[in-house]
Amino acid sequence: MARWVIFTILYVALSFYVLQALKTVTKQPWWSYLYIAISLVVMANFIYQFTVGEETGRVLSISKSYAFGLLLTVLTFNIITILFLFSEDLFRISTGIYQRFFGAGKEFGLPARRRFLSLLALGVASIPFGALLYGMYKGKYNFKVLRYTLEFDDLPESFDGYQITQISDIHSGSFDNRKMIEYGVDLINKQKSDVLLFTGDMVNNMTSEMLPWADLFGTLKAKDGKFSVLGNHDYGDYIPWETEELKSKNLENLKELQRNMGFDLLLNEHRYLQKGEDKIALIGVENWGKGGFKKAGDLKKASAAIDKDDFKILMSHDPSHWEMEVINDPYHYHLTLSGHTHGMQFGIEIPGWVKWSPVKWRYPYWAGIYKEMGQFINVNRGFGFLGYPGRVGIWPEITVITLRKKALT
C-alpha cells in the first residue's frame, strides 16, 4: 500500500509542475482541465490494473500492457517538460534570492516564467508523447521485410541463391488485431522462400494464447518446409503453476501445437536440407541465454550427428548464446539465426546512418547482421511485442536472407 501512496504523490507532483507550464502558455482553462483529466485517468487505470485487476505472473496481460504504455507516455511527456523548466526555475530562484539580499527593494520575488521556454518545453515533449501513442496504435503492426545477401566460400553449389525467411518472437498472447496479423502472415508467404525458420517465443506464458491464431499461422508455407525452436517464454517460466505436472503439460501441448501447425520443432537436434547431392545442416537448440535465462540449449547434442565440414545454419533464440558459446565452437557455424531482444521495441534506425536502441547496453548483438570470426548472425527484431504494447523506430521484422556462393577471384 505504501508504494502506491508514494507513487501517487510523485506522479501528482510531476503533473502539477507541468500544469504550471500549460498555464504559462495559454490562458484558456480547458487545456489545463484536459491535461488534469488525462493524467488522473491514466494514473487511476494504472493503479487499478496493477492492484484490483492484477493477474499473477511476470509478463503483462494486454490490459496491463496498455496501462503501462499510457503511463509511460504521460511520464515521458512530464519528465521532458520538467527537464526544460527546472533549469529556468533554478535561475528564477537564484534571481529572487539575489534580489532579497542585494537588490534595492530587499524583497524576495520570483521573476515570471518565460512563455517561450514553456512553449518550447511542451513542444519538444509532445514529440515522444506522439511517437509512443503512434507506437501503440500503428507502430506495433508496421511490418518490415528486411533483405540480406550473405556470401560464403564453402556454400554447396546447389544452394547458391537459396532463400530463407526468418521470423521470431510472435508473442501471440499480446495480439489484439486479427486483421493486421493476417496481413503480417500474408506478407511472410509473399516472400516465397525456400525455407521458413521461426526462432522462438510463440507465446508469452501459456499454450492457450496461441490457440486463436494457430489456424492463421498454420497457413505459413515454404517449399522445403518450416522449422522452429523454443524461446524463453515458451517454457511457462514466468507464471505460477499449481503443479509441475501442469507446467510440463503446457509445454508438451505447445510442442504438439507447433507440429500440428506444420512446424518441425528442433529440440537440440538437426535436420538436413537436401538438393541433389548437396546438403545443408540445419541445427536447432532449445533456449540458452546468459544471466537468469533458461539454459536448456545443448549445442553438442544438437550437432553430434553432423559432420564438422558440413555447411551449418543454427537456430538459437537468444543471441547471447552466439556470443558466449557458438562463435568459439570448433564446428564453425556459418549462420546463426536469433531473436529475443525485440530491439527493445524502441530506438532510431536510419539505414546507413543511425542504428541505436537502449538494448545495445544489454546485448552487443541486438538487431540485424553481425560477423565475427568468419561467422554470421542475424538477430531478428521480432514479429510481435511484449510489455509496452507498441513499437517506436524498431519495427516488427520479417527477415529474408539469400545465400550466395562467393565467386572465385
N, C-alpha and C positions, 0 to 999 in steps of 0.2 A: 504493500500500500504506500509506503513512504517514497518509493521510487517514482510512483505515478504523481504524487504531490510535488516532488522536486521537478519532474518533467514538466508538469503543468505550469509551475511558477516560471521556469526558464523560458518555456515556449511563449507564455503571455508577455514576459518581459521583452523578449526579442520582437514580438509583434507590436507591442506598444512603441518601441523605439522606431520601428519602420513607419508606424502610423504618423509619427511626427513629420516625417519626410513627405508623406502624402498631403498632410495639412499645409505644408510649406508650398507645395507645387500648385495646389488647386484650392479654391475657396468653395467648390461645390461639395457639400457634405456627403452626397450619395456615394462618392468614391470611397470615402472613409467607411461608410456603412457596409459597402460591398466587400471591402477588404476584411473588416471585422467579421462579417458573416462567413466568408470563405475560410478564414483562419480558424474560427470556432468549430465549423462543421468538420474540417479536416482533422482537427485535434480530437474532437469527440468521437469521430468514426475510428480513428487510430486506437484510442483508449478502449473503445467498445470491442473492436476486433481482437485485440490482444489481451482482453480480460474476460468479459462475458462470452464473447464469441470465439474464444481461444480454442484451437484444436491442438492436440498433442503432436509432438514431432518437431524436428529442427528445420523442416522445409515449409515455406509459407504456402498456405492454400491460396486459391485465386482471390478470395475476398480480402485476405490479409495482405496479399501482394499489392493489391490496388490501394489499400490503406497506407501501406508503407511507401508506395510510389508517390501518392499525393502528398504525404507528409514530407518526403524528400524534396519534392518540387517546391513546396512552400518554404521549407527551411533554407533551401539553396537561394531562393529569392531574398529571403530575410538576411541571410548572412552576407551575401554580396552587397546588398544595400548598406548594411551596417559597416562593412569594411570601408566604404567610401565616406560615410558620415562620421565615423568615430574620430578620424584624424582631424576633421574640421572642429568637432566638439572639443577635442583637446586644445586646439588653438583658441576656441571661444572661451574656454575655462581659464586658460593661461592669460588671455587678454583681460578677462574680468578680475583676476587676482592682481594683475599688474595695475589696473585702474584703481583697485581698492587701496593699494599701498603707495603707489607713486603718482596716481592721477590727481588732477586738480580737485575733483569732487570727493575723493576718498570714499567712494561708494562702490560696492560690488554689483556689477551688472553684466549680463551676457549679451554680446552683440547678436543681432538677429541672424538666424541661419540663412545662408545664401540660397535662393531659389534655384539658381543654375546648378549648383552641386547636388542638390536633392533630385533635380530632374535628371542629371547625368547618372546618379546612382540608381535610380529606378529604371532608367533606360537600359543600362548595362545589365542589371539584374533580370530584366524581362527576357533577355536572350536565352540563358539557360532555363529559365522558367518555361518559355515556349518550347524549347527543344525537348525538355523532359516530358511535357504534355504530348508533344508530337510523337515521341518515342513510344508512349503508351497507346496512342491512338492508331498510328500508322507504322512507325518505325519497326516494330517487332515482326511485322509481316512484309517488310521491304526486301524480299528475297533477291539475292545477287548470285549470278553464275560467274565464278572466278575460274579462269582457264590458265593452265600452265603446261609448258612443254619441257620435259626433262630428258637429257641425253645421257646415255650410258655406253661405255666401251664394250661391255660384255652382254648387252641385251641380246637374247636369241633373235635371229633374223626374222622369224615368223611373227614376232611381236613388235616389229618396227611399225609405229603408228597405232599401237594398241591404246584404247581409250578407257579410262577409269573414271567413274563418278563416285565421289565420296560424300556422304552426309554423316552428321554426328549430332549428338545431344538433342534428340527430338523433344524430350521432356513433355510428353503428352498430357501430363497432369496439369499443365499450365495453359493449355489451349482454350480459347473462348470464341473462335470464329471459324466455323467449318468451311465457309466459302473460301477464305484465304488459305486454309490448309489444303483444300482441293487444288487451288491454284499452285501452291508450292509443290505438291506431289506431281501435278501435270508438268511443271517446269523440269522436274527431275527426269521424267520419262522422255521429254522432248530432246534430251541430250543424246539419246540413243547410243549409250556407251556399251562397250563390250562386257563390262562387269560393273556391278554396283556393290560398294563396300560401306557398311554402316559401323561406325566406331564407338558405339556405346551410349548409355543413358537414354533408354527408350522411355522410361517413366521417371517420376520424381521419387515415389515411395513404393507404390503397390501396382501389381499387375492389372488390377481393375481399372486403373487410369487409362490404359491403352485399349480397353475393350470397345469404346465407342469409335475408335479410329482404326481398328485392326483391318476392317474391310477396305478402307481407303488406302492404307499403306501396303495392303496385300496386292494392290494393283501395280505396284512398282515392278519393273521388269528390266532385264538386261540379257543379252544373248548368251553369255557364259555363266549366268546365274547371279544371285545376290547373297552376300556373306555378311556376317555380323559378329561382334564381340560384346562383352558386357562392360558397362561403366560403373563407377562407384555407386550411383543412385539405384542401380538395378537390383542390388542385393537386399534392399529394405532395411538398411542400417540406420536410417535417420528418423524412424518412428518406433515407439514401444510396441512389442507384440506380447500377447497374453502368454504364449508358449513359444519355445524354439521350434516346435513342430510346425506351427502356423507360419513362422517366418520362412522356414525351409520349404514349406508347401508353396508359399507365394513365389519363391524363386523358381521352383520347378514349373509352376504354372506359366511364368514369364518365358522360360525356355521353350516350353511347349507351344505357347502362343506365337513366338517368333518363327518356329518351324512351320506352324500352320499358315503363317503369312508368307511362306516361301523362302525364308532366310535359312541359310546353312550356318548355324551358330557354332563358332570355333571356340572351344574351351581348352586352351593350352594344347592346341593341335594344329594340323596343317592340311592343306589340300594342294593338288597340282592343277594349274590351268594349262591345258594342252592345246597345241596347234601343230598337227603333223608330228614330226619327231622332236619338236621343240617344246619346252615346258618352263613355267614359272612356278616357284614355290610360294604359296600364299599361307602365311602363318598368322594365327590369331591367339593372343594371350588374354587371360582374364585381367581384371583391373590390377594395376600396380602403380601406386602413387607415393611420393615422398611425404614426409610429415605424418599426419594422423590418418591418411587414406589407406584403404584396404590394399593389402599386398597378396592377392591371390594369383597374380600372374607368375607363370613359370616358363621362362624363355627356353631353358634347356630341355624341358619336357616337350614343349611345343615343336622344337626343332630336332628332336632326337632322331627322327627317321628321314631327314632330308640330307642331301649332300652339301658339304661345305662350299663347293663350287657352283651350286645352283644359284640362279638369279632369284632374289628373295624380296618379297613385299610383306612387311609386318604390319598388322593391325593391333595397336595398343592404345587404349583410351587416353591415358594421361601422358603428356609429353615429358614429364619428369622421368618417366621410365627410360625414354630415349637418352636423356641427359645422363642419368645415373648408371644405366646398365647396358643399353644397346650399342651406343657409339663405340665402346671399347671391347665389345664382344668379338672374338676372333672369327666368327662366322661371317661378318661383314653383311649387314642388312642394307640392301641397296636403297630401299624406300620404306619409310615408316609413315603410317597414317594415324593421326591422333586427333583429339578434340579437347573436351574438358574445360578449357579456360573461358569459353564464350567471348574471348576478347574483353571480358568484364561487361559486355553489352554497352560499353561506353568508351568513347575515345574519338580521335581525329585521324582520318585516313584520307590523304590525297595522293593517289598513285604517283610514284616518282618524286614526291616532295616530302610528305609527312606520314608517319605511321607511329601513333602513340596511344597508349592506354595505361592507366594506373596498374593494370595487372602485370605489366612488364617487371615491376618490382618484386613480384612473387614468382613469375615464370619467365626465364630468359627466352624461351621459345614459346611464344604465346599466340601467334597468328601468322599463317602463310607458310612460305617455303624457306627452309634453312638448310645449310650444307655444312657438315663437319666431317673431316677425315674421309672424304670421298663418298659420304652417305647423305641422303636427303631425308628430311621430314617435312610433311605438311601438317600444320595444326589448323584444323577446320574451326571456324568461328561459331559453329553450331546452327542447327535448323530452328530450334525453339528458344525458350528463355526461361529464367528461373529467378525468384526473388523479386527484384524490380521488374514489373510486368511490361517491359519495353526495351527498346534499343535506340541509342543515340550515337551515330557515327560509325558504329561497328554493326553492320547489318547481317541478318541471317544469311548463311552461305551454303551454296551448292558448288562443290569443287569438281572440276573436270580436268584430269591430268592425262596428257598424251605422252606415251613413252616413245623415245626415238633412239635408234642405234647411232652412235656418234660416227660420222664419216671419217675415213682414214685420210690423213693429210701427209 
